[in-house]
Amino acid sequence: MNHSGFNGGLAPRRALDGRASPPPTQNSGLRARQRELEQKLAAVQKDYADLHTALFEAAEVHRRLCAPRLVRHGAFEIASEIFALRQLPGDFFTVQEVESGLVFALGDVCGKGLAAGMWVPYLAGLVGTHAAATLEPQTIATAVNHDFCRMPSVPLASLFLAKLDAFTGRLEYTSAGHPPALLLRADGQMQALTEGGPLLGVLPAASFVQGRIELGPGDVLVAYSDGVLDSLNSLGDDFGYERLRSHLRQSGKSNAGEIVFSMLGAVQDFAAGHPVADDISLIVVRRNPAEAV
């Protein structure tokens, strides 16, 4: 009997392209490799989800450290807004009630994202600690800078710090390398608040000069981070100081919240979709023109 047909049926079948099918051991190896890659992908996806949750929680901590978006105290209202370039901003704004009014600070830690944002709780904590011991802005700034400089590999940071007397409207302030705040008087006059000293984190023994103004009915004070000035349009032009002054004049008769959103809207319209290069923060302090203090 010729068994050649029977033996031929046992021979390995060939694929249509002429190659032999992988042996069972090779198939097992491929399936094991596929399972390994699936497990690694699942682990990466879990790590990403955990990181996203951690960043969200860190952003929540930042929001709790900062003042509410609108604070009213006597005849004064303070509106603020912070837009982060990445998940965690290096800008912060704090307000503390004191016996005669408010102490507030706008800070900007140099850098972007986590590298800057992780320093915010420490720096904001220093401001709060020293503001509880004294109400003099220049003394607070001096102490904050001294402690800040003691930390290893400390970043640079700018700070605008002010104490507002809600009964008299007197505002004492100092700036640690921060862009000059703007004061718009009810009669349209404008001045820059330029007193201060160097950036925080440069010289441990740095001193700061304190300025003093008085906010009358209808007066508006605007403080901001350099992210506002440095916002670029598609031509590479920056928003700049003069545009900031111009838009403050245009919106200065509105309430504090409206001024914040009008000025930030002007920055957004100017950029017209151009990528943001830095965190953006803006605060507006306004004395009610119709209410006596």
Buried (B, 14 or more C-beta within 10 A) or exposed (E): EEEEEEEEEEEEEEEEEEEEEEEEEEEEEEEEEEEEEEEEEEEEEEEEEEEEEEBEEBBEEBBEBBBEBBBEBBBBBBBBBBBBBBBBBBBBBBBBEBEBBBBBBBBBBBBBBBBBBBBBBEBBBBBBEBBEEBBBBBBBBBBBBBBBBEEEEBBBBBBBBBBBBBEEBBBBBBBBBBBBBBBBBBEEEBEEBEBBBBBBBBEEEBEBEBBEBEBEBBBBBBBBBBBBBBBBBEEEEBBBBEBBBEBBBEBBBBBBBBBBBBBBEBBBEBBEEBEBBBBBBBBBBBBBEEEEB
